[in-house]
Amino acid sequence: MDILHKLRIVFWGLVIGLWGLFMYQYMSEDMSSLKRFKIGKNPFSGPPEPRPTLHKYPPPAPYAPEKPKDTKNYLAGLPGKPKGSMGLVLTGDVKSIASTPLIPEHSTGEKTVITASGDDESYPTAPPGFAVKVTRHFVIYEEGQEVSEEISETLESLHGNIMLDLVAFSPWTREKKVYIYYLQTGESFRRLTGRPAWSGGTASLAERKIYVYKSDEAFGILAHEMTHIYFDSFFPPSSPSPLWLSEGVATYTQSERGFSTPNWLAQNLKLLEGGSGFKIADLVRIENMRDADEDNVRLWYAQSYSIVRFLMNLKTGDAFYIFCKKLREGKPTHQALYQAYGMPYNKLSSLEYAWRYDLKTGKISGLNR
């Protein structure tokens, strides 16, 4: 019996040793693929710091983006203007652009809560020279003799795709419609809205109005700005949607549901995979991009999109909705994150580590790039 007992001990010792060796090799392989980076301390552990602006942070590693051939079309492809004013600087022929919004300002007045009120709502009168068509979710005003089937069908299709992610955030869409003004030229857009044609489109959250003119980017802009109306209305004026979350969700639905991926997104995602970008603790506190340079703006949008995409796919069920709900209640970002996703996401540095690891491997969210 003593010999058999010793043999059993030796046998199980070998099994446990082999298992430990296997797990060590497996984990070391995974972790070797992740470039090491420094995690900053939790910004919520001490006294609150003044909210930074984007241009105060050092730019990412230098690279040479392709210069846009057409300034108007290029800016129309750039997602909307965030909170506050933003002066973009283009390389070469344009030094600066006046702070005219590409999407609505996130002011308290604009962040009006939208509530359902039945079917007796009166619609705005059509501007002179516009045709009108009422669909299930929109009142469409198109410049010309009639509203084309392509526009009405595309808008309803966009709405259905966007609602796959945002139906819980905007239940009012069952009763209230969004007003779409579709113009034929940039000059008509400028006359009606008072905004420059290079902006591509503009919107009003409180009035549920979107203005856009015919261009290659028109439906991408519509998807982006429809998302702002649907998603941002979930947050009350007292606790508006965080800028990074609002723009990240809008860029996500524009790309994933609107099938209109901005041409700058893929290049900036590569930069993020290579280690560029902003610390998440800094990124979530940014509420103003005034004077931000073009490269930093695009990188910031790409990182916001990537983090939102990660959070939406991180956990099944309503985790992302709970996260947004907790933010709406005024919870700090790290607390909302923990209450929605649980451990190990109890601080922003944990989210940063997991998100960057997933950028390399896709093993957490299951996303394949």
N, C-alpha and C positions, 0 to 999 in steps of 0.2 A: 504493500500500500504506500509505503514511503516513496518508493521509486516512481509509482504512478502519479503520486501527488506532485513530485518534483517535475516530472515530464509535463504535467498539465500547466504548471507555472511557467516553465520554459516556453511551451507552445503559445500560451496566451501573451507572454511577454514579447515573443517574435511578432505575433499578429498586431499588437498595439504599436510596436516599434515601426513596423512597415506602414501602418495606417498614418502614424504621425509624420513619417518621411514623405508619404504621398501628399498629405495636406500641406506640408511646408513647401514642397516643390510647386504645387498648384497655386498657392497664394503668392509665392514669390514671383511666379510668372505673370500673374495678373497685375501685381503692384509695380513690376518693373516697366510695364507699358505706360504707366502714369508718371508724367514728368513731375518731379517734386516742386512744390511751391510753398511760399510762406503764408501762413494764415494769421491775419491780424486779430487782435483781441476783440472781444464782443463790445461793440460800441454802446450797447445799452447798459453795460455794467457800471458806468460812471455818469457824471453830469452830462446832460444833452449838449451836443455841440451845435454851432450854427449850421444851418443847412447849406451845403456847398453848391456851387454852380459847376457845370461840367468843364468849363474851360480852365478851372484851377488845377485840374489833375494832369499829370504828365501824359503826353500822347503815347499810343502803343508803338511797338517797333516800326520804324519807317518802312514804307513800301510805296510802290509807284502805281496808283490806280490809273485806269484809263481815263483820259480826259473826255468828258461828254462832248459829243459832236453838236448837240442842240441843247442850249441852256433851258429853253422852255420845257421840252419833253423830259429832260433829265430831272428837273425839279418836280415835274408832275409825277414822276416815278418815285420820288422820295416821300415817305409817309408823312402825315400831317404835322402841324405845328404843335408842340407840347405846351405845357403851362408856361405862362410868361412870354416874353418876346424872344425872338431868336434871329440874329443876323448871320446868315450863311456867307461864307467866303469861298468863292470859286477860284481855281487856279487860272491865271491868265487874264482874260479880257474883262472880267467883272470883279471889282474889289469888294463890294458889299451889296446887300439887298435889304430894303426896308423891312421892318418887322410886321409884315402882313401875314396873318395866319393861313396855313394850309388846311387846318381843321379848326373847329371852334376853340376859343379860349376856354380854359377850365376855371372860369370865374364862378363865384358863388351864385351870381344871377343866372348863369347858364346851367348850373347843376341843379335844375329844378326836378323834383321827383315827378315822374309821369305816372298817373293813375288812370285806370279804365273808367269810362263814363257812359258806356252804351253806344248805340248806333246813330244817335241823333246829332252827332257832331257836324258842324258846318265846315265845309272845306274852303280854303283860301280861293279868291277869285283868280282866274288865269290871267297872266299878263297879256297885253295886246300882242297878237300874232302867235299865240300858243294854242295847241290842241290839248284836250284833257281826256284822260282815261282813268277809270277807277277799277282797281283790281282787288284781290282779296286782302292784301296788306299795304297797298300803296295807292296814292293819288299821283298820277304821272302827268307832268306838264312838259310837253315837248314843243320846241320851236318849230313851227311849220303847220301844214294842213292837217296832219293826223299823227297819232302816236303809233309808232311802228310795233308790230308783233314781236320783233326781236328784242326790243327794250323791255316790254312788259313781261315776256316769258323769261328773259335773263334775270330780271329783278326778282321774280317769284322763285326762280331756281336758286339764286344767291341767298334769298331769305331762308329757304328750306335747308340749305347747306349750313348756314350760320347757326340756325336754331339747333342743329345737332349738338352744338357745344353750349349755346347760350339760352336755351328755352327757359331754364330756371331763373335766369337773371332778368328776363323781360316778359313776364306774363301779360303785361298790358298790350302786347302786340295782337292778342286775340280780339281786342276791341278797338284799339286805336291804330290809325294808319300813319305811315311816314310819307312826307311830301317830297317828290323827286322833281327837280327842275333840270331838264336836259336841253342844253343849248347847242346850236350847230357850230358856233365859232368862238374863239377866245375873245373877240371884240364884243360879241353879244353878252358873253359872260361878264366882261368888265363893266359894260353899261348897266346890267341888271344888278350886279352885286357890289360894284365899286371896288372890286379887288383885281389885282393884276392877273393877266392871263396865265403867267408862268405858275401860278399857284395850283392850277389844274382843277381845283374844286374847293368848296367850302361848305360848312354845315352849321346848323344851330340846334343844340341839344334841346333847349327849352321849347322851341317851336317845331321840332321834329322835321326840319327842312334840310335837304341836301341839294346843292347846286353843283353841276358838273357840265362840262362841254365836251363835244365829240372829239375823241383822241384815242390813240392806242392804249393809253393808261386809264381811260374813263371807267371801265367796269372794275378795275383794281381799286381805283379811288372810291368808287361806290361801296365796294365790299368793306374797305377800311373804315369809311365814315359811317356806314350802317352799323358796324360793330361798336363804334364809339357811342352812338345813340342807344343801342340795345344794352351794352354792358355798363356804360357810365351812369345810366339812369338807375341802376341798382343801388348806387351810393347816394346818400343824402348830402345836401350842401354842407352840413356840419361835419361830415367825414367823407370828403370826396375821394374818388378812386385815385390811388397812388399813380404817379405819372408812368413809372416803369411798367406797372401792371396794365394800365390802360393801353399804352402803346404796344406792349408785348402781345396782349390779346388781339388787338386790331391787326397787327402784322401777322400774327398766327392765322387768323381767319382769312385774311387777304391771301396768304400763301397756301394754306392747307385746304380751305373751303372755297375760296374764290378763284383758285387756280391762276393767280396773277402774282407770282413771286417777283418782288423787286429785283432788278438786275444786279444790285450791289450786295444782295444778301449772302450769296454763296461765298464770295470772296472774303467777307467779314467773318463768316462762320469758320472758314479755314484759319483766319487769324486767331480766333478764340481757341480753336483746337490746338494751335501752336503755343498757347500760353498768354496771348494778349488779352486785353479787356480790363475791366474795372473790378475791384473787390466788391462783392455783393453788398456788403455793409455800406459802402459808399454809393453804389448804384441805386439802391432803394431810397436813399435820402435826397437824391437830385430832383429838384422841382423846377429848374430853370436852365435853359440852354442858351441864354443870351451870350452872344459873341463866341459861341462854340465853333470850332473849325469843322469843316465838312467831314473829314475823316473820323473825328471823334463822334460826331453825331451819328454817322452810319454804324460805327462800331457799337455805340450805346444802344441803338435800335436793335441790332442783330443780337446783342447779348440779352436784352429784355425779351425778345422773341424766343431765344433758345431756352431761357430759364422758364418761361411760361409753358413752352412745349414740354419741357422736362416735368414740370409740376402736373400738367394735365395727364401725362402718361405714367406718372410715378406710381399711382395707386388707383385701383378700380373703385367704383362707387362714387360718392359725392364728396371726396376729400377736397378737391379744388373749390367746390362751392362752399364748403365749410370754411376753408381758408379765407375766401373773399368775404364771407359773412362775418367772420371774426374781425377782419380789417374794417368792415363797415361799422362794427360796434365800437371801434376805436382802439382795438388791441394793437400793441406793437407788433411789428412784422414777425419777430422771432417767436412771440407767444402764439400768434395766429398759426404760424407754421407748425408748432408742436401740437397744438390742439387739433389740427386737421390731419397731420401725418404721423404723429407719435414719434417715438425714438427711431433713429438717432437724431431726428431733426428738431433738436431743442435749442439750437442757436444757428445763426446765419453762416458761421464758419463751417458747420457740418453740412449745410446745404451746398456751400461752395465746393467743398471737397467731393461730395457725391456727384454734383453736376459736372465738374471738370473730369472726374473719373468716367462718367457716362459719356461725355463727349468723345473720349478715347475708345471706349469699349462697347457702349450701348448695352451693357450687361445689367444695369439697374432698371431702366425704363423699358427695355426691350426694343428701343427705336433703332432702326438700321439706316445709316446715312448712305 
